Amino acid sequence: MSAPYGIGIVGVGHHLPTQIEDNETLCQRLDVEPEWILEKTGIQRRYIARPEEHASDYALAAARNAMAMAGITADQLDLIICCTFSGDYIFPPLSAKLHHELGAKGAQVFDLQVNCTGVVTGLTVAADRMLVDEMVRNALVVGVELNSRYVDRSDVNTAIYLSDGAGAVVLGRRPQGEGIQASAFHTDSSNYEAVRMRGGGSSYPAMNPSREPSADTMEMNGIATWKQAITHLPTVVRRCIEKAGVTMPEVDFVIFHQANLRMIEYVVRKIGLGLDRTYTNVQEIGNTGSASVAIALSEAVQKGLLRPGSLVLLAAVGAGFNFGASLWRWHLDTARSTK
């Protein structure tokens, strides 16, 4: 039995560091030229958190921005999901600290770790909870990463991509037919080790001084990641569209995980859309992991790129490899929301 209401996005927000690293600065530590990074990734610069800043600081700032747009207070939140692989601690969950800092007395909390697919997954999980439990009125989904804390800045395989930041989305009740229409997910674990950070896990505990230094930094096989993304991301997008009962030409706007501009360009062409129907910020911001979809969505809203009634697709790929897509019937009048 379907709910007599829809679940839609009622607020978005984001927060970025003030410290910026351009390709010229980064290349002082790398054996490549700035032009090579631009040709390979499309990335011109990335944002780096300062030593005294924490993931919780960014999550809190983004959450407050999203809640302000939604017009809700902390006591109206019934669910908080933090999507991250670089929280303040291994445990307790970052969502618990966010709950405390916001003063959200009654909300259920948990962290969700599916790497860069986090926000797409978190939004679907939250929407599902809200559709089956009428007591869940509003949900806050935050994607946040301080990737710079886990990257060897002299490693060309990771340093050219990764960046810091947070994005947040508030979900609320909408009239039936608005909001989330469908979602689809896929996992191909055949390259499970292609992107990893071993240090601190139970196989490579922090108390083991004999582990190799590389265990404490992010490791990435770029070729394997590229192949996974261009193979499965279009497939999961098409499956989501089919589940919603629409066709690709009916999709008005797409926001992808901002991993690599060249990858986005390839996938957009492969699904038969033009670049005029997507928004990218990876050029200026870099890859902010779990935060990237929420940050890009927040910026697209700020720029007034989404219109009421539009079908908006969110899609991402994360380590493991995990793929997710969700389709939303947009309702926010973003031109008014951002004034």
C-alpha positions in Angstrom: 0.0 0.0 0.0 1.6 3.3 -1.1 1.8 6.3 1.3 -0.8 9.1 0.7 2.1 11.6 0.3 5.5 12.0 -1.4 8.9 12.5 0.0 10.8 15.4 -1.5 13.9 17.5 -1.1 12.9 20.6 0.9 16.3 22.1 1.6 19.9 21.9 0.6 23.2 23.4 1.8 26.9 23.0 1.6 30.2 24.1 3.2 33.7 24.3 1.7 37.1 25.1 3.2 38.7 28.5 2.7 42.0 27.0 1.7 42.4 26.3 -2.0 45.1 24.3 -3.7 45.5 24.8 -7.5 47.3 22.5 -9.9 50.4 24.6 -10.0 50.8 24.4 -6.2 50.1 20.6 -6.2 52.6 19.9 -9.0 55.5 21.2 -6.8 55.2 17.8 -5.1 54.4 15.8 -8.2 56.3 14.7 -11.2 53.6 15.9 -13.6 52.6 19.2 -15.2 49.4 21.1 -14.3 48.2 20.7 -17.9 48.5 16.9 -17.6 46.1 17.0 -14.6 43.7 19.2 -16.5 43.7 17.0 -19.5 43.3 13.8 -17.5 40.7 14.9 -15.0 39.4 18.4 -15.9 40.3 19.4 -12.3 41.9 22.8 -11.9 41.9 23.1 -8.1 40.7 21.5 -4.9 39.7 22.6 -1.4 41.8 21.5 1.7 40.6 21.8 5.3 42.8 23.5 7.8 44.5 21.4 10.5 42.2 22.7 13.3 39.0 21.8 11.3 37.0 18.6 11.6 34.4 16.7 9.6 31.8 17.5 12.2 32.5 21.3 11.7 31.7 21.0 8.0 28.7 18.7 8.5 27.2 21.1 11.0 27.6 24.1 8.8 26.1 22.3 5.7 23.3 21.0 7.9 22.4 24.4 9.2 22.3 25.8 5.7 20.0 23.1 4.5 17.7 23.4 7.5 17.5 27.2 7.0 16.3 26.6 3.4 13.8 24.0 4.6 12.5 26.3 7.3 12.8 23.7 10.1 14.4 23.5 13.5 16.4 20.7 15.1 13.4 19.5 17.1 11.6 18.8 13.8 14.2 16.3 12.7 13.3 12.7 13.2 16.2 11.1 11.3 19.9 12.1 10.8 22.1 10.1 8.4 25.8 11.0 7.9 27.4 9.6 4.8 31.2 9.6 5.2 34.4 7.6 5.3 36.4 10.3 7.1 34.4 11.1 10.2 35.9 12.6 13.3 36.4 9.1 14.8 36.1 5.5 13.8 33.3 5.4 16.4 31.0 6.7 17.8 29.2 7.8 14.7 29.5 11.3 13.3 25.7 11.5 13.2 25.6 11.3 17.0 27.9 14.4 17.3 25.8 16.2 14.7 22.7 15.3 16.7 24.3 16.8 19.8 25.6 20.0 18.1 22.2 20.7 16.5 20.2 19.9 19.6 18.1 17.3 17.8 16.6 15.6 20.9 14.3 13.1 19.3 16.0 12.0 16.0 17.3 8.6 15.2 20.9 8.7 13.9 23.3 6.5 12.0 26.3 6.7 9.7 26.2 5.2 6.3 29.5 4.1 4.6 29.3 3.2 0.9 32.0 5.7 -0.1 31.1 8.1 -2.8 27.6 6.6 -3.4 26.8 7.8 0.2 24.3 10.6 -0.4 22.4 8.9 -3.1 22.1 5.8 -0.9 21.3 7.9 2.2 18.5 9.8 0.5 16.9 6.6 -0.6 17.2 5.0 2.8 15.7 8.1 4.5 12.9 8.3 1.9 12.0 4.7 2.4 11.9 5.2 6.2 9.6 8.2 5.8 7.3 6.4 3.4 6.7 3.5 5.8 6.7 5.4 9.1 4.5 8.5 9.4 6.2 9.5 12.6 9.4 10.4 10.6 8.4 13.9 9.5 11.8 15.3 8.3 15.2 13.7 7.6 18.6 15.2 7.3 21.2 13.5 5.1 24.7 14.9 5.2 27.7 13.9 3.0 31.0 15.0 4.4 34.7 14.2 3.7 38.0 15.4 4.9 39.9 13.4 2.2 43.0 15.4 2.6 43.7 13.7 6.0 44.1 10.4 4.2 45.9 11.3 1.0 49.7 11.3 0.4 50.0 14.7 -1.3 52.9 13.3 -3.4 50.9 10.4 -4.8 49.7 11.3 -8.2 47.0 8.6 -8.2 45.1 10.2 -5.4 46.3 13.8 -4.7 45.1 15.2 -8.1 41.5 14.2 -7.4 40.6 14.4 -3.7 39.2 17.4 -1.8 37.3 18.3 1.3 33.8 19.6 1.9 30.2 18.8 3.1 26.8 18.9 1.6 23.4 18.4 3.2 19.8 17.6 2.1 16.6 17.9 4.1 13.7 15.6 3.1 10.1 16.4 4.0 6.6 15.4 3.1 5.2 16.6 -0.2 2.0 16.0 -2.2 1.7 12.5 -3.7 3.6 12.3 -7.0 6.3 14.8 -6.0 9.7 13.9 -4.7 11.4 10.5 -5.1 10.1 8.5 -8.0 12.5 5.5 -8.0 16.0 4.4 -7.2 18.3 1.6 -8.3 21.5 0.1 -7.0 24.2 -2.3 -8.1 27.4 -3.7 -6.7 30.4 -5.2 -8.6 32.8 -6.4 -5.9 35.2 -8.0 -8.4 37.6 -5.0 -7.9 36.9 -4.7 -4.2 40.6 -3.7 -3.5 40.9 -1.1 -6.3 40.2 1.8 -4.0 41.0 1.3 -0.3 42.3 2.8 2.9 43.4 -0.1 5.2 44.9 1.7 8.2 42.7 1.7 11.3 40.6 -1.3 10.2 40.7 -4.5 12.2 43.1 -6.1 9.7 45.5 -3.1 10.0 44.9 -1.8 13.5 46.4 1.5 14.7 48.2 -0.3 17.5 50.3 -2.4 15.0 53.5 -0.5 14.4 54.8 -3.0 11.9 52.2 -2.2 9.2 53.5 -0.6 6.0 53.1 3.2 5.7 50.9 2.9 2.6 48.2 1.4 4.8 47.6 4.8 6.4 46.8 6.5 3.1 44.2 6.1 0.4 45.2 3.8 -2.4 43.6 4.0 -5.9 43.8 2.0 -9.1 42.6 4.6 -11.5 42.2 2.4 -14.6 40.0 -0.1 -12.6 37.9 2.8 -11.3 37.4 4.2 -14.7 36.3 0.9 -16.2 33.9 0.2 -13.4 32.3 3.6 -13.7 31.8 3.7 -17.4 30.5 0.1 -17.4 28.0 0.1 -14.5 27.0 3.8 -14.0 25.0 4.1 -17.2 23.3 0.7 -16.5 22.1 1.7 -13.0 20.9 5.0 -14.4 18.8 3.3 -17.1 17.4 0.8 -14.5 16.3 3.7 -12.3 14.6 5.5 -15.2 12.8 2.3 -16.2 11.6 1.7 -12.6 10.1 5.2 -12.6 8.2 4.4 -15.8 9.8 7.2 -17.8 12.3 7.5 -20.7 15.7 9.1 -20.7 14.6 12.0 -22.9 12.1 12.9 -20.2 14.9 13.5 -17.6 15.4 17.2 -17.3 18.6 17.3 -15.3 21.3 15.0 -14.0 23.8 15.4 -11.1 26.6 12.9 -11.0 29.2 12.1 -8.3 32.0 14.6 -9.1 34.9 12.2 -9.5 36.4 13.2 -12.8 35.1 15.6 -15.4 36.2 13.3 -18.2 34.3 10.4 -16.7 31.1 12.6 -16.4 31.5 13.7 -20.0 31.8 10.1 -21.1 28.8 8.8 -19.1 26.5 11.7 -20.2 27.2 10.9 -23.8 26.7 7.1 -23.2 23.2 7.6 -21.7 22.3 9.9 -24.6 22.1 13.3 -22.9 23.9 16.5 -23.5 26.2 18.3 -21.1 23.6 21.1 -21.0 21.4 18.8 -18.9 24.0 18.4 -16.1 25.9 20.5 -13.6 29.6 19.9 -12.8 31.8 21.5 -10.2 34.6 19.0 -10.1 36.7 21.5 -12.1 36.7 24.0 -9.3 36.2 21.8 -6.2 37.7 18.4 -6.9 36.4 15.0 -5.7 34.8 15.5 -2.3 33.8 11.8 -2.0 30.4 11.2 -0.2 29.8 14.9 -0.2 30.1 15.6 -3.9 26.5 14.9 -5.0 25.0 17.0 -2.2 27.5 19.9 -2.8 26.8 19.9 -6.6 23.0 19.7 -5.9 23.3 22.7 -3.5 25.2 24.7 -6.0 22.8 23.9 -8.8 19.9 25.1 -6.6 21.8 28.3 -5.7 22.3 28.9 -9.5 18.6 28.4 -10.2 19.2 25.5 -12.5 16.3 23.3 -11.3 12.7 24.1 -12.0 9.5 22.9 -10.3 8.1 19.9 -12.1 11.5 18.8 -13.5 12.7 15.2 -13.3 16.1 15.3 -11.6 18.4 12.3 -11.5 21.2 11.8 -8.9 23.8 9.1 -9.6 27.1 8.0 -8.1 29.8 5.4 -8.0 31.8 4.5 -4.9 34.6 2.1 -3.9 33.6 -1.5 -3.5 32.3 -0.9 -6.2 28.9 0.5 -5.4 26.5 2.2 -7.9 23.3 4.1 -7.1 20.8 6.4 -8.9 17.6 8.0 -7.8 15.0 10.0 -9.7 13.1 13.0 -8.2 10.2 15.1 -9.3 11.5 18.5 -8.3 9.2 21.0 -6.6 11.4 23.7 -5.0 11.2 27.1 -6.7 15.0 27.6 -6.5 14.9 31.1 -7.9 12.9 32.1 -4.8 14.7 29.8 -2.4 18.1 31.4 -3.0 17.0 35.0 -2.7 
